[in-house]
Amino acid sequence: MLFARFFFCAWEVSKISNDYFINDQIRDREVRVIGADGEQLGVMPSSEALRLAEEAELDLVKIAPNATPPVCKIVDYGKFRYEQIRKEKDAKKKQKIVEIKEIRISPNIDKNDLNTKMSAARKFLAKGNRVKVTLRFRGREMAHMQDSKYILDDFATALSDVAVVDKAPKVEGRTMTITLAEKK
């Protein structure tokens, strides 16, 4: 039980830890240093950069490890992490997650049922989602798959005022699908 508890705690710590190396964790010989006020201090040995950070009572943080030489910045690490988290949260708020809503129909669908499905698709498209219209074939309907393609084409043309065809009709096993996206 003690081992499992330790393992869980170690896992949580690794989940919280980040990609930035600070102070003594920086093992590179030379680093490019950016000062606390944003000025370039140039390329210097990491020991000297660490000494400059300690004199300023701040931390040396490696912000670009893949550059040659790696770029380090003299900042207050707590404040730096706080700003990074804020930027990530703001980026998440601004991104829009597009969902794909599916509408299933059969080849022998009636006109009124098709109109109901079209109005549902129109609502999904108005909300900014994509719509995947699936035409399902069962039994003997499989023999007339290509004859039913017009249903998907009619569906797309009826919604052409609010939607564009994102993916053309495609046969996958017992289904034929078309994907519609909101017209911009």
Buried (B, 14 or more C-beta within 10 A) or exposed (E): EEEEEEEEEEEEEEEEEEEBBBBEEBEBEBBBBBBBEEEEBEEBEBEEBBEBBEEBEBBBBBBBBEEEBBBBBBBBBEEBBEEBEEEEEEEEEEEEEEEEBEBEBBBEBEEEEBEEBBEEBBEBBEEEBBBBBBBBBEEEBEEEBEEBBEBBEEBBEBBEEEBEBBEEBEEEEEEBBBBBBBEE
